[in-house]
Amino acid sequence: MHEPGGVYLSLKLAEQLFGKSLESLAPDERQRVHNVAARQQQIETLILGTPQAAAVLLPEASIDASLAEIRGRYGDDDEYHADLDRVGLDALSLRRAIARDMVVEAVLETVAAGSVAVSDTDAEIFWHQHRDRFRRTETRLLRHLLVTINERLPGNELQAARARIESIRARLLKEPQRFAEQALKHSECPTAINGGLLGKVARGQLYPELEAVAFALGAATLSEVVESQLGYHLIYCEAIHPERRLRFAEARNTIREYLEGQQRSLCQKAWIRNLRRQSLVAKPS
């Protein structure tokens, strides 16, 4: 597939399917890209022969913007042109391939615009049928205070750092409402400027040793001193927001976007199937 449009399509598919450059694909991955690109190029050729494609007027500025985005991935012009040459493209053939791609996308967008509208009733029915899919995971509103360990920094030696954070914890046990103030004064974490506020945190966002402590705390509770590779930590759990199912009002927009995407895809696929049938009928026997 050495035609510029086919080369460009293969480059895109390598990234979309495998997150790799075309040259770095394994043999089986390269074969899959080749097969998908061949089928897709046949479809694109049919699309480009339609009256809808003939009616598309591409602004040159749009093509220029796409070219600029691709050029921006490279350090300099030599690297850019060398890479194009390596895959069998030049600046002109790349521009033509991009224009071809944009025309196809424009036609498919026009076709999708004729899809059936999704109503709130459709969305609510979907929500009732799939309520377990719409859940908000547990989060905790956390604040954090860090004292680092650095044997070369006076006051941050192992024992001194431990003594400092234990002293801070003792004050906070008496007056936990002062956590933001104490974090601002003493924390060596970037969150100090916001009073140690980490915000609403879900599982998987903290270091494991901190997460285990944070998600064992009750609301309005201060942790013990926690040691990690960064130093000594205190965590304060201001509030717990338990896992729950989303109300329809909260899920409505997400559901509508999902169903509208499905309808658009179905409309495009039906239109392409019809194009293929017409092309078969038009072929001489």
Contacts in CASP RR format, 6 or more apart in sequence:
PFRMAT RR
TARGET T0000
AUTHOR 0000-0000-0000
METHOD contacts of the structure
MODEL  1
MHEPGGVYLSLKLAEQLFGKSLESLAPDERQRVHNVAARQQQIETLILGT
PQAAAVLLPEASIDASLAEIRGRYGDDDEYHADLDRVGLDALSLRRAIAR
DMVVEAVLETVAAGSVAVSDTDAEIFWHQHRDRFRRTETRLLRHLLVTIN
ERLPGNELQAARARIESIRARLLKEPQRFAEQALKHSECPTAINGGLLGK
VARGQLYPELEAVAFALGAATLSEVVESQLGYHLIYCEAIHPERRLRFAE
ARNTIREYLEGQQRSLCQKAWIRNLRRQSLVAKPS
1 7 0 8 1.000
1 9 0 8 1.000
1 10 0 8 1.000
1 34 0 8 1.000
1 37 0 8 1.000
1 38 0 8 1.000
1 41 0 8 1.000
2 88 0 8 1.000
3 41 0 8 1.000
4 88 0 8 1.000
4 89 0 8 1.000
4 93 0 8 1.000
4 94 0 8 1.000
4 96 0 8 1.000
4 97 0 8 1.000
5 41 0 8 1.000
5 93 0 8 1.000
5 96 0 8 1.000
5 97 0 8 1.000
5 100 0 8 1.000
5 101 0 8 1.000
6 37 0 8 1.000
6 41 0 8 1.000
6 97 0 8 1.000
7 87 0 8 1.000
7 88 0 8 1.000
7 89 0 8 1.000
7 97 0 8 1.000
8 89 0 8 1.000
8 94 0 8 1.000
8 97 0 8 1.000
8 98 0 8 1.000
8 100 0 8 1.000
8 101 0 8 1.000
9 37 0 8 1.000
9 40 0 8 1.000
9 41 0 8 1.000
9 44 0 8 1.000
9 97 0 8 1.000
9 101 0 8 1.000
10 22 0 8 1.000
10 33 0 8 1.000
10 34 0 8 1.000
10 37 0 8 1.000
11 21 0 8 1.000
11 22 0 8 1.000
11 87 0 8 1.000
12 101 0 8 1.000
13 33 0 8 1.000
13 36 0 8 1.000
13 37 0 8 1.000
13 40 0 8 1.000
14 20 0 8 1.000
14 21 0 8 1.000
14 22 0 8 1.000
14 25 0 8 1.000
14 29 0 8 1.000
14 33 0 8 1.000
15 21 0 8 1.000
17 29 0 8 1.000
17 32 0 8 1.000
17 33 0 8 1.000
17 36 0 8 1.000
18 25 0 8 1.000
18 29 0 8 1.000
18 33 0 8 1.000
20 29 0 8 1.000
22 30 0 8 1.000
22 33 0 8 1.000
22 87 0 8 1.000
23 86 0 8 1.000
23 87 0 8 1.000
25 33 0 8 1.000
43 272 0 8 1.000
43 275 0 8 1.000
43 276 0 8 1.000
44 100 0 8 1.000
44 104 0 8 1.000
46 272 0 8 1.000
46 275 0 8 1.000
46 276 0 8 1.000
46 279 0 8 1.000
47 53 0 8 1.000
47 104 0 8 1.000
47 107 0 8 1.000
47 108 0 8 1.000
47 272 0 8 1.000
47 275 0 8 1.000
48 100 0 8 1.000
48 103 0 8 1.000
48 104 0 8 1.000
50 107 0 8 1.000
50 275 0 8 1.000
52 107 0 8 1.000
52 110 0 8 1.000
52 111 0 8 1.000
53 103 0 8 1.000
53 104 0 8 1.000
53 107 0 8 1.000
56 103 0 8 1.000
56 106 0 8 1.000
56 107 0 8 1.000
58 99 0 8 1.000
58 102 0 8 1.000
58 103 0 8 1.000
58 106 0 8 1.000
62 102 0 8 1.000
63 95 0 8 1.000
63 98 0 8 1.000
63 99 0 8 1.000
63 102 0 8 1.000
66 98 0 8 1.000
66 102 0 8 1.000
67 91 0 8 1.000
67 94 0 8 1.000
67 95 0 8 1.000
67 98 0 8 1.000
70 94 0 8 1.000
71 80 0 8 1.000
74 80 0 8 1.000
74 83 0 8 1.000
81 90 0 8 1.000
81 91 0 8 1.000
84 90 0 8 1.000
84 91 0 8 1.000
84 94 0 8 1.000
89 97 0 8 1.000
108 268 0 8 1.000
111 267 0 8 1.000
111 268 0 8 1.000
111 271 0 8 1.000
112 264 0 8 1.000
112 265 0 8 1.000
112 267 0 8 1.000
112 268 0 8 1.000
114 267 0 8 1.000
115 260 0 8 1.000
115 263 0 8 1.000
115 264 0 8 1.000
115 266 0 8 1.000
115 267 0 8 1.000
116 263 0 8 1.000
116 267 0 8 1.000
117 263 0 8 1.000
118 256 0 8 1.000
118 259 0 8 1.000
118 260 0 8 1.000
118 263 0 8 1.000
120 252 0 8 1.000
120 256 0 8 1.000
122 259 0 8 1.000
123 248 0 8 1.000
123 252 0 8 1.000
123 255 0 8 1.000
123 256 0 8 1.000
123 259 0 8 1.000
124 248 0 8 1.000
124 252 0 8 1.000
126 255 0 8 1.000
126 258 0 8 1.000
126 259 0 8 1.000
127 134 0 8 1.000
127 248 0 8 1.000
127 251 0 8 1.000
127 252 0 8 1.000
127 255 0 8 1.000
131 245 0 8 1.000
132 245 0 8 1.000
134 245 0 8 1.000
134 246 0 8 1.000
134 250 0 8 1.000
134 251 0 8 1.000
134 254 0 8 1.000
134 255 0 8 1.000
135 243 0 8 1.000
135 244 0 8 1.000
135 245 0 8 1.000
135 246 0 8 1.000
136 241 0 8 1.000
136 243 0 8 1.000
136 244 0 8 1.000
136 245 0 8 1.000
136 246 0 8 1.000
136 250 0 8 1.000
137 202 0 8 1.000
137 203 0 8 1.000
137 243 0 8 1.000
138 202 0 8 1.000
138 203 0 8 1.000
138 215 0 8 1.000
138 240 0 8 1.000
138 241 0 8 1.000
138 242 0 8 1.000
138 243 0 8 1.000
139 200 0 8 1.000
139 201 0 8 1.000
139 202 0 8 1.000
139 241 0 8 1.000
140 200 0 8 1.000
140 201 0 8 1.000
140 214 0 8 1.000
140 215 0 8 1.000
140 217 0 8 1.000
140 237 0 8 1.000
140 239 0 8 1.000
140 240 0 8 1.000
140 241 0 8 1.000
141 199 0 8 1.000
141 200 0 8 1.000
141 201 0 8 1.000
141 237 0 8 1.000
141 238 0 8 1.000
141 239 0 8 1.000
141 240 0 8 1.000
141 241 0 8 1.000
142 197 0 8 1.000
142 198 0 8 1.000
142 199 0 8 1.000
142 201 0 8 1.000
142 214 0 8 1.000
142 235 0 8 1.000
142 236 0 8 1.000
142 237 0 8 1.000
142 238 0 8 1.000
143 179 0 8 1.000
143 180 0 8 1.000
143 183 0 8 1.000
143 191 0 8 1.000
143 195 0 8 1.000
143 196 0 8 1.000
143 197 0 8 1.000
143 198 0 8 1.000
143 235 0 8 1.000
143 236 0 8 1.000
143 238 0 8 1.000
144 183 0 8 1.000
144 187 0 8 1.000
144 189 0 8 1.000
144 191 0 8 1.000
144 196 0 8 1.000
144 198 0 8 1.000
144 210 0 8 1.000
144 233 0 8 1.000
144 234 0 8 1.000
144 235 0 8 1.000
144 236 0 8 1.000
145 165 0 8 1.000
145 168 0 8 1.000
145 179 0 8 1.000
145 182 0 8 1.000
145 183 0 8 1.000
145 186 0 8 1.000
145 187 0 8 1.000
145 189 0 8 1.000
145 192 0 8 1.000
145 196 0 8 1.000
145 233 0 8 1.000
145 234 0 8 1.000
145 235 0 8 1.000
145 236 0 8 1.000
146 187 0 8 1.000
146 188 0 8 1.000
146 189 0 8 1.000
146 230 0 8 1.000
146 231 0 8 1.000
146 232 0 8 1.000
146 233 0 8 1.000
147 156 0 8 1.000
147 161 0 8 1.000
147 164 0 8 1.000
147 165 0 8 1.000
147 168 0 8 1.000
147 186 0 8 1.000
147 187 0 8 1.000
147 188 0 8 1.000
147 231 0 8 1.000
147 232 0 8 1.000
148 156 0 8 1.000
148 161 0 8 1.000
148 188 0 8 1.000
148 230 0 8 1.000
148 231 0 8 1.000
149 156 0 8 1.000
149 157 0 8 1.000
149 158 0 8 1.000
149 161 0 8 1.000
149 231 0 8 1.000
149 232 0 8 1.000
150 156 0 8 1.000
150 157 0 8 1.000
150 161 0 8 1.000
151 157 0 8 1.000
151 158 0 8 1.000
154 160 0 8 1.000
155 161 0 8 1.000
155 164 0 8 1.000
161 231 0 8 1.000
161 232 0 8 1.000
162 225 0 8 1.000
162 232 0 8 1.000
164 186 0 8 1.000
165 225 0 8 1.000
165 232 0 8 1.000
165 233 0 8 1.000
165 234 0 8 1.000
166 225 0 8 1.000
168 182 0 8 1.000
168 186 0 8 1.000
168 234 0 8 1.000
169 222 0 8 1.000
169 224 0 8 1.000
169 225 0 8 1.000
169 234 0 8 1.000
171 178 0 8 1.000
171 182 0 8 1.000
172 178 0 8 1.000
172 179 0 8 1.000
172 182 0 8 1.000
172 222 0 8 1.000
172 234 0 8 1.000
172 236 0 8 1.000
173 222 0 8 1.000
176 220 0 8 1.000
176 222 0 8 1.000
176 236 0 8 1.000
179 195 0 8 1.000
179 196 0 8 1.000
179 222 0 8 1.000
179 234 0 8 1.000
179 236 0 8 1.000
180 195 0 8 1.000
180 196 0 8 1.000
180 197 0 8 1.000
181 195 0 8 1.000
183 189 0 8 1.000
183 191 0 8 1.000
183 192 0 8 1.000
183 195 0 8 1.000
183 196 0 8 1.000
184 192 0 8 1.000
184 193 0 8 1.000
184 195 0 8 1.000
184 196 0 8 1.000
186 192 0 8 1.000
187 195 0 8 1.000
187 196 0 8 1.000
189 196 0 8 1.000
191 197 0 8 1.000
191 198 0 8 1.000
198 206 0 8 1.000
200 241 0 8 1.000
201 214 0 8 1.000
203 211 0 8 1.000
203 215 0 8 1.000
204 211 0 8 1.000
205 211 0 8 1.000
206 214 0 8 1.000
207 228 0 8 1.000
207 230 0 8 1.000
209 226 0 8 1.000
209 227 0 8 1.000
209 228 0 8 1.000
210 226 0 8 1.000
210 228 0 8 1.000
210 233 0 8 1.000
210 235 0 8 1.000
213 223 0 8 1.000
213 224 0 8 1.000
213 226 0 8 1.000
213 235 0 8 1.000
214 223 0 8 1.000
214 235 0 8 1.000
214 237 0 8 1.000
217 223 0 8 1.000
217 235 0 8 1.000
217 237 0 8 1.000
218 237 0 8 1.000
218 240 0 8 1.000
219 237 0 8 1.000
219 238 0 8 1.000
219 239 0 8 1.000
219 240 0 8 1.000
220 237 0 8 1.000
220 238 0 8 1.000
220 239 0 8 1.000
221 236 0 8 1.000
221 237 0 8 1.000
222 234 0 8 1.000
222 235 0 8 1.000
222 236 0 8 1.000
223 233 0 8 1.000
223 234 0 8 1.000
223 235 0 8 1.000
223 236 0 8 1.000
223 237 0 8 1.000
225 232 0 8 1.000
225 233 0 8 1.000
225 234 0 8 1.000
226 232 0 8 1.000
226 233 0 8 1.000
226 234 0 8 1.000
226 235 0 8 1.000
227 233 0 8 1.000
END
